[in-house]
Amino acid sequence: MSAPLVVSIPHRLGREEAVRRLKTGLGRAAASIPVMQVEEERWNGDSMSFRIRALGQIASGQVDVADDHVKVEVVLPWLLQRFAEMAQATIRKRGQLLLTKDGGK
């Protein structure tokens, strides 16, 4: 198994507001990526585990929300590892949009 792809996204919203924005905006963000669909999203407090399907492959991961940043870890199957850099950039960009002061509106 490969090492997880880890992205840390800083924010200034506080933990509660960041969780709220992620819960309401994650579906919209995923829907805007046509080759990806969320198969499972399970929140437990300030953490979410998820499973997504992209190009017929399953990837799983964890989102942990802290007071000043969100950490996203994704384990990509070997077939999707060649897209790791692109996935990392996309996660960072979409996350920053959700977590900016006016991005959650």
Backbone as a printed PyTorch tensor [residue, N CA C, xyz], in Angstrom:
tensor([[[  0.8420,  -1.1750,   0.0000],
         [  0.0000,   0.0000,   0.0000],
         [  0.8880,   1.2410,   0.0000]],

        [[  0.4650,   2.2530,  -0.7220],
         [  1.2660,   3.4650,  -0.8310],
         [  1.0590,   4.3860,   0.3620]],

        [[  1.9810,   5.3110,   0.5140],
         [  1.8520,   6.3170,   1.5710],
         [  0.6940,   7.2460,   1.2180]],

        [[ -0.0250,   7.7320,   2.2140],
         [ -1.1580,   8.6050,   1.9150],
         [ -0.7050,   9.9550,   1.3670]],

        [[ -1.5450,  10.5320,   0.5550],
         [ -1.3780,  11.8920,   0.0630],
         [ -1.9050,  12.8000,   1.1690]],

        [[ -1.1040,  13.7370,   1.6510],
         [ -1.4940,  14.5940,   2.7700],
         [ -1.4910,  16.0460,   2.3160]],

        [[ -2.6030,  16.7340,   2.5870],
         [ -2.7260,  18.1520,   2.2700],
         [ -3.1870,  18.8670,   3.5310]],

        [[ -2.4690,  19.9390,   3.8960],
         [ -2.8700,  20.7630,   5.0280],
         [ -3.3340,  22.1100,   4.4820]],

        [[ -4.5430,  22.5100,   4.8760],
         [ -5.1320,  23.7420,   4.3820],
         [ -5.3610,  24.6810,   5.5620]],

        [[ -4.6150,  25.7830,   5.6290],
         [ -4.7980,  26.7210,   6.7440],
         [ -6.1120,  27.4930,   6.6050]],

        [[ -6.6740,  27.8960,   7.7380],
         [ -7.8710,  28.7330,   7.7330],
         [ -7.8980,  29.5870,   8.9880]],

        [[ -8.7770,  30.5830,   8.9790],
         [ -8.9270,  31.4880,  10.1370],
         [-10.3660,  31.5210,  10.6190]],

        [[-11.0760,  30.4410,  10.4070],
         [-12.5140,  30.4030,  10.7090],
         [-12.8250,  29.8770,  12.1030]],

        [[-11.9070,  29.1680,  12.7010],
         [-12.2140,  28.4180,  13.9050],
         [-12.7460,  27.0520,  13.5040]],

        [[-12.6400,  26.1170,  14.4140],
         [-13.0080,  24.7250,  14.1220],
         [-14.4930,  24.5640,  13.7590]],

        [[-15.3590,  25.1580,  14.5450],
         [-16.8010,  24.9720,  14.3410],
         [-17.2720,  25.4670,  12.9680]],

        [[-16.8350,  26.6580,  12.5740],
         [-17.2370,  27.2150,  11.2810],
         [-16.6160,  26.4270,  10.1290]],

        [[-15.3800,  25.9820,  10.2930],
         [-14.7380,  25.1850,   9.2470],
         [-15.4940,  23.8720,   9.0310]],

        [[-15.8870,  23.2080,  10.1140],
         [-16.6610,  21.9690,   9.9970],
         [-17.9950,  22.2440,   9.3010]],

        [[-18.6740,  23.3150,   9.6880],
         [-19.9590,  23.6580,   9.0770],
         [-19.8070,  23.8460,   7.5710]],

        [[-18.7850,  24.5970,   7.1680],
         [-18.5800,  24.8440,   5.7340],
         [-18.2320,  23.5690,   4.9820]],

        [[-17.4220,  22.7280,   5.5870],
         [-17.0720,  21.4780,   4.9240],
         [-18.2880,  20.5710,   4.7750]],

        [[-19.1090,  20.4970,   5.8010],
         [-20.3050,  19.6490,   5.7290],
         [-21.2630,  20.1170,   4.6520]],

        [[-21.4250,  21.4270,   4.4980],
         [-22.3800,  21.9370,   3.5070],
         [-21.7800,  22.0690,   2.1200]],

        [[-20.4710,  22.2410,   2.0170],
         [-19.8750,  22.5160,   0.7170],
         [-19.1510,  21.3770,   0.0590]],

        [[-18.8990,  20.3040,   0.7840],
         [-18.1180,  19.2030,   0.2310],
         [-18.8230,  18.5280,  -0.9430]],

        [[-20.1100,  18.3250,  -0.8180],
         [-20.8690,  17.7060,  -1.9060],
         [-20.8320,  18.5300,  -3.1730]],

        [[-20.9790,  19.8530,  -3.0170],
         [-20.9280,  20.7510,  -4.1810],
         [-19.5460,  20.7190,  -4.8270]],

        [[-18.5070,  20.7260,  -4.0010],
         [-17.1430,  20.7030,  -4.5340],
         [-16.8880,  19.4040,  -5.2950]],

        [[-17.3070,  18.2790,  -4.7380],
         [-17.1010,  16.9860,  -5.4010],
         [-17.9090,  16.8990,  -6.6920]],

        [[-19.1120,  17.4490,  -6.6980],
         [-19.9590,  17.4010,  -7.8860],
         [-19.3530,  18.1810,  -9.0490]],

        [[-18.4830,  19.1330,  -8.7500],
         [-17.8790,  19.9290,  -9.8100],
         [-16.7040,  19.2150, -10.4820]],

        [[-16.3570,  18.0260,  -9.9920],
         [-15.2890,  17.2220, -10.6010],
         [-15.9590,  16.0140, -11.2440]],

        [[-16.1810,  16.0640, -12.5610],
         [-17.0080,  15.0490, -13.2260],
         [-16.5020,  13.6200, -13.1290]],

        [[-15.2070,  13.3850, -12.9900],
         [-14.6930,  12.0070, -12.9540],
         [-14.6920,  11.4200, -11.5540]],

        [[-15.2480,  12.1540, -10.5850],
         [-15.2060,  11.7060,  -9.1940],
         [-16.5970,  11.7170,  -8.5800]],

        [[-16.8720,  10.7050,  -7.7640],
         [-18.1080,  10.7010,  -6.9980],
         [-17.8380,  10.2220,  -5.5790]],

        [[-18.5130,  10.8510,  -4.6180],
         [-18.3580,  10.4870,  -3.2160],
         [-19.2470,   9.2840,  -2.9440]],

        [[-18.6710,   8.1880,  -2.4930],
         [-19.4320,   6.9830,  -2.1850],
         [-19.8220,   6.9140,  -0.7180]],

        [[-18.9900,   7.4920,   0.1430],
         [-19.2730,   7.4700,   1.5830],
         [-18.6550,   8.6960,   2.2260]],

        [[-19.3920,   9.3050,   3.1330],
         [-18.9160,  10.4560,   3.9100],
         [-19.4750,  10.2710,   5.3140]],

        [[-18.6020,  10.0690,   6.2950],
         [-19.0580,   9.7850,   7.6590],
         [-18.3350,  10.7020,   8.6380]],

        [[-19.0930,  11.5720,   9.2880],
         [-18.5350,  12.5080,  10.2620],
         [-18.5880,  11.9100,  11.6600]],

        [[-17.5320,  12.1450,  12.4230],
         [-17.4660,  11.7790,  13.8330],
         [-16.8100,  12.9590,  14.5390]],

        [[-17.6230,  13.8770,  15.0480],
         [-17.0930,  15.0900,  15.6650],
         [-16.4680,  15.9860,  14.6260]],

        [[-15.1690,  16.2640,  14.7880],
         [-14.4480,  17.1550,  13.8750],
         [-13.6480,  16.3840,  12.8200]],

        [[-13.9430,  15.1160,  12.6630],
         [-13.2440,  14.2810,  11.6810],
         [-14.2490,  13.6140,  10.7550]],

        [[-13.8330,  13.4440,   9.5160],
         [-14.6840,  12.7690,   8.5490],
         [-13.8570,  11.7160,   7.8190]],

        [[-14.4010,  10.5330,   7.7250],
         [-13.7900,   9.5170,   6.8720],
         [-14.6170,   9.4680,   5.5940]],

        [[-13.9720,   9.1660,   4.4930],
         [-14.6830,   9.1680,   3.2220],
         [-14.1170,   8.1090,   2.2880]],

        [[-14.9270,   7.8060,   1.2940],
         [-14.5180,   6.9130,   0.2130],
         [-15.0350,   7.5320,  -1.0760]],

        [[-14.1600,   7.6620,  -2.0600],
         [-14.5580,   8.2330,  -3.3410],
         [-14.2060,   7.2680,  -4.4660]],

        [[-14.8950,   7.4310,  -5.5710],
         [-14.6090,   6.6390,  -6.7710],
         [-14.1920,   7.6190,  -7.8600]],

        [[-13.0640,   7.3210,  -8.5010],
         [-12.5740,   8.1350,  -9.6050],
         [-11.9990,   7.2050, -10.6600]],

        [[-12.4460,   7.3650, -11.8770],
         [-11.9650,   6.5440, -12.9860],
         [-12.0820,   5.0550, -12.6880]],

        [[-13.1560,   4.6700, -11.9970],
         [-13.4060,   3.2730, -11.6730],
         [-12.6030,   2.7420, -10.4960]],

        [[-11.8160,   3.5850,  -9.8610],
         [-10.9780,   3.1850,  -8.7330],
         [-11.5170,   3.7880,  -7.4400]],

        [[-11.3010,   3.0910,  -6.3240],
         [-11.7510,   3.5700,  -5.0150],
         [-10.5630,   4.1520,  -4.2520]],

        [[-10.7470,   5.3460,  -3.7060],
         [ -9.7550,   5.9660,  -2.8210],
         [-10.4620,   6.2510,  -1.4990]],

        [[ -9.7310,   6.1640,  -0.4170],
         [-10.3290,   6.4480,   0.8850],
         [ -9.4470,   7.4410,   1.6230]],

        [[-10.0600,   8.0900,   2.6180],
         [ -9.2760,   9.0700,   3.3430],
         [ -9.9570,   9.5760,   4.5900]],

        [[ -9.3060,  10.5680,   5.1610],
         [ -9.7330,  11.1560,   6.4330],
         [ -9.5270,  12.6610,   6.3530]],

        [[-10.4810,  13.4200,   6.9030],
         [-10.3600,  14.8680,   7.0410],
         [-10.4130,  15.1640,   8.5320]],

        [[ -9.4160,  15.8870,   9.0300],
         [ -9.3790,  16.2930,  10.4340],
         [ -9.3640,  17.8070,  10.4860]],

        [[-10.3350,  18.3840,  11.1950],
         [-10.4760,  19.8310,  11.2880],
         [ -9.9190,  20.3120,  12.6220]],

        [[ -8.9750,  21.2490,  12.5570],
         [ -8.4050,  21.8830,  13.7510],
         [ -8.8220,  23.3530,  13.7570]],

        [[ -8.4670,  24.0680,  14.8160],
         [ -8.8440,  25.4750,  14.9350],
         [ -8.2970,  26.3470,  13.8120]],

        [[ -7.1150,  25.9880,  13.2700],
         [ -6.4770,  26.8580,  12.2840],
         [ -6.0790,  26.1620,  10.9770]],

        [[ -6.4130,  24.8910,  10.8320],
         [ -6.1200,  24.1950,   9.5810],
         [ -6.9900,  22.9350,   9.4500]],

        [[ -7.0560,  22.4550,   8.2260],
         [ -7.7390,  21.1960,   7.9270],
         [ -6.6950,  20.2840,   7.2940]],

        [[ -6.6040,  19.0590,   7.8070],
         [ -5.6690,  18.0840,   7.2440],
         [ -6.4740,  17.0200,   6.5020]],

        [[ -6.1210,  16.8230,   5.2380],
         [ -6.7740,  15.8240,   4.4020],
         [ -5.7380,  14.7600,   4.0600]],

        [[ -6.0730,  13.5070,   4.3540],
         [ -5.2180,  12.3710,   3.9920],
         [ -6.0130,  11.4640,   3.0650]],

        [[ -5.4280,  11.1310,   1.9280],
         [ -6.0930,  10.2650,   0.9570],
         [ -5.1390,   9.1510,   0.5670]],

        [[ -5.6210,   7.9250,   0.6080],
         [ -4.8500,   6.7740,   0.1350],
         [ -5.3640,   6.4500,  -1.2660]],

        [[ -4.4830,   6.6290,  -2.2350],
         [ -4.8450,   6.4030,  -3.6310],
         [ -4.4520,   4.9970,  -4.0620]],

        [[ -5.3100,   4.3050,  -4.8200],
         [ -4.9020,   3.0140,  -5.3780],
         [ -3.7850,   3.2580,  -6.4020]],

        [[ -3.0290,   2.2440,  -6.6970],
         [ -1.8530,   2.4050,  -7.5650],
         [ -2.1870,   3.0440,  -8.8990]],

        [[ -3.3570,   2.7580,  -9.4610],
         [ -3.7230,   3.2990, -10.7610],
         [ -3.9120,   4.8200, -10.7120]],

        [[ -4.3350,   5.3390,  -9.5610],
         [ -4.5560,   6.7830,  -9.4390],
         [ -3.3340,   7.5310,  -8.9100]],

        [[ -2.2970,   6.8280,  -8.4990],
         [ -1.1200,   7.4860,  -7.9440],
         [ -0.4390,   8.4100,  -8.9430]],

        [[ -0.5620,   8.1220, -10.2240],
         [  0.0560,   8.9970, -11.2190],
         [ -0.6310,  10.3540, -11.2840]],

        [[ -1.8290,  10.4620, -10.6910],
         [ -2.5480,  11.7340, -10.6500],
         [ -2.4050,  12.4200,  -9.2880]],

        [[ -1.4730,  11.9460,  -8.4590],
         [ -1.3560,  12.4440,  -7.0850],
         [ -1.0890,  13.9500,  -7.0260]],

        [[ -0.1930,  14.4500,  -7.8610],
         [  0.1080,  15.8870,  -7.8320],
         [ -1.1200,  16.7080,  -8.2010]],

        [[ -1.8210,  16.2730,  -9.2320],
         [ -3.0260,  16.9780,  -9.6550],
         [ -4.0940,  16.9060,  -8.5580]],

        [[ -4.2300,  15.7390,  -7.9240],
         [ -5.2080,  15.5870,  -6.8460],
         [ -4.8560,  16.4910,  -5.6740]],

        [[ -3.5860,  16.5690,  -5.3320],
         [ -3.1410,  17.4060,  -4.2240],
         [ -3.4540,  18.8710,  -4.5050]],

        [[ -3.1770,  19.3390,  -5.7080],
         [ -3.4600,  20.7260,  -6.0740],
         [ -4.9610,  21.0020,  -6.0600]],

        [[ -5.7520,  20.0520,  -6.5410],
         [ -7.2060,  20.2290,  -6.5660],
         [ -7.7800,  20.2700,  -5.1550]],

        [[ -7.3300,  19.3710,  -4.2960],
         [ -7.7950,  19.3550,  -2.9070],
         [ -7.4590,  20.6820,  -2.2300]],

        [[ -6.2400,  21.1560,  -2.4270],
         [ -5.8190,  22.4170,  -1.8050],
         [ -6.6760,  23.5770,  -2.3160]],

        [[ -6.8840,  23.6520,  -3.6270],
         [ -7.6510,  24.7570,  -4.2280],
         [ -9.1030,  24.7380,  -3.7640]],

        [[ -9.7570,  23.5870,  -3.8380],
         [-11.1690,  23.4840,  -3.4310],
         [-11.3180,  23.7540,  -1.9320]],

        [[-10.3780,  23.2460,  -1.1550],
         [-10.4190,  23.4710,   0.2850],
         [-10.2640,  24.9390,   0.6320]],

        [[ -9.3440,  25.6160,  -0.0250],
         [ -9.1550,  27.0450,   0.2330],
         [-10.3980,  27.8350,  -0.1420]],

        [[-11.0410,  27.4660,  -1.2400],
         [-12.2870,  28.1560,  -1.6190],
         [-13.3650,  28.0080,  -0.5600]],

        [[-13.4800,  26.7900,  -0.0030],
         [-14.4900,  26.5470,   1.0400],
         [-14.1610,  27.2540,   2.3480]],

        [[-12.8730,  27.4120,   2.6230],
         [-12.4490,  27.8960,   3.9300],
         [-12.0150,  29.3610,   3.9630]],

        [[-12.1750,  30.0880,   2.8720],
         [-11.9000,  31.5240,   2.9360],
         [-13.0870,  32.2260,   3.5730]],

        [[-12.8710,  33.4280,   4.0590],
         [-13.9090,  34.1560,   4.7940],
         [-15.2200,  34.2530,   4.0080]],

        [[-15.1650,  34.5290,   2.6880],
         [-16.3930,  34.6770,   1.9270],
         [-16.7070,  33.4500,   1.0690]],

        [[-15.8530,  32.4360,   1.1060],
         [-16.0340,  31.2670,   0.2620],
         [-17.1710,  30.3420,   0.6340]],

        [[-17.6360,  30.3930,   1.8680],
         [-18.6940,  29.4990,   2.2910],
         [-20.0910,  30.0300,   2.0550]],

        [[-20.1890,  31.1990,   1.4280],
         [-21.5100,  31.7960,   1.2070],
         [-22.0850,  31.4330,  -0.1210]]])
